[in-house]
């Protein structure tokens, strides 16, 4: 049952990575040894990945994913325009954002 719940959770999200940790040395359910968990996260690079993510480094998305998510902000950008890159550019321009790159 737990595996099914895990799979449902993973399938309902867009994970960037999945990292398994051993919650306790006794391998007993519902017992979390915070010190051991933090050590595993630190050694596995998870804490560093979170730090970098929080620092605001770039996120890459396919043009069609960006359009599907943000086209509501500038619906006129999608009218009569089949060039996905140009549509993304128009959405970003309308939002008056600075420091972005469209590659």
N, C-alpha and C positions, 0 to 999 in steps of 0.2 A: 504494500500500500504506500509506503513512504517513497519508493522509487517512482511510482506512478504520479504522486503529488509533485515530486521534483521535476519530472519530465513535463508535466502540465505547466509548472511555473516557468521553466526554461523556454518552452514553446510559446508562451504568452509574452515574452520579452525579447529584447535585442541584445543579448549579452555580448560583450567584447571578449570575454574570457571566462572560463570556469576553473576555479581552483578548489580542490578538496583539501580539507585539513582534518587532522585527528583531534577530536574534541577533548579527549582525556586519555591518559595512559592505561586506564583500566578497560577501555573500549565499552563503557557502559552508556546506555542512552540517557539523554537529558542532563548530563553532567559536563559542564564546560570549565576547563582550566584555562583561565584568561592568559596567564603568563605563557603557557605552552602554545596557545593559539597565536598570540602576538609574535612569538619567536618564529613560528612557521610562516606567518604572513610576511614578516620582515625578511627572512631568509629566502622566501619564494619570490621576492620582488614586488609583492602586491602593494605594500605600503608605499613604495617608491612610485609605482604606477599610479596610485591614487593621488599622490602629491603632484606628480606631473600633470595629471588630468585637471586637478584643481587650479594649477598655475595658469590654465588657459591656453595650452598649446592647441594647435589646429585640429579640427575634426574634418575628416574627409567623408563626403557622401557622393553617391552617384547623382548626376543631374536630375534624373527622374525621381529619386527619393526626395531630394530637396524640394522639387516642384510639388510632389504629392503632399509634403508636410507644410509648406509655407505659401502655396499659391493663394490661399485665402487672404493673405495680407495685401496682395496686389493682383486681383482677378483679371484686370485689364492686360496684364503682362502675358497671359496665356492666350489671349484672343488673336486669332489669325497669325500665330507664330509657332512654327514647328521646330525651330532651333532651340533645343533644350538649354544649351549654354546661354543663349541670348535671353531666354525667359528667366533663368537664374540671375543673370546680371541685372535685369529690369527689377526683379523683386528686391534685390539688395540695394539698388539705387533708390527705389521708392522709400525704403526704410531708413535711408540716409546713414547707413553704417559706414564706419571707417576701418581701414586696416585689414580688409579681406582680400583674398585672391581667388579668382576663378580660373582654374587650370583645366 
